[in-house]
Amino acid sequence: MFVPHEVTEKSSLGNKQRLFMWCIGKLITYAYTNDWALTAGDFSRMDRRGHMEGSCHYSRLAADVNVFADFGDGHWEYLDSYEEAINVWDSLGKFWKELHPLCRWGGDFAGRDLNHFSITIWGKS
Ligand SMILES: [Zn+2]
């Protein structure tokens, strides 16, 4: 049985990858429970393209998630800026970081990468 809190900084890459997907499952459930909806952006990029050198996307430890809010009548609004949806982004980021000590949220990065959710490895997020 997978036990998330047994995964630490020193755990294997495989165990961190399994932790990552466990966390993603929780994040998806949390988002839909709050009446938001998601689509998948970049997750694993084993071609090692499109992200910074050493990116967690190249280690199957990061996901870019597109977030939508329900504006009624089947209209979903894509939330791409922090300013127009501060509560949504802060809520998702806070939830993610509380899932596990290794969770990092791109909203905390200097370049603010709101839709980036990752598990840290080798000091990268
Ligand atoms: Zn990313």
Boltz pocket constraint, residues with backbone or C-beta under 6 A from the ligand:
constraints:
  - pocket:
      binder: B
      contacts: [[A, 42], [A, 57], [A, 62], [A, 63], [A, 64], [A, 113], [A, 115], [A, 116], [A, 117]]
      max_distance: 6.0
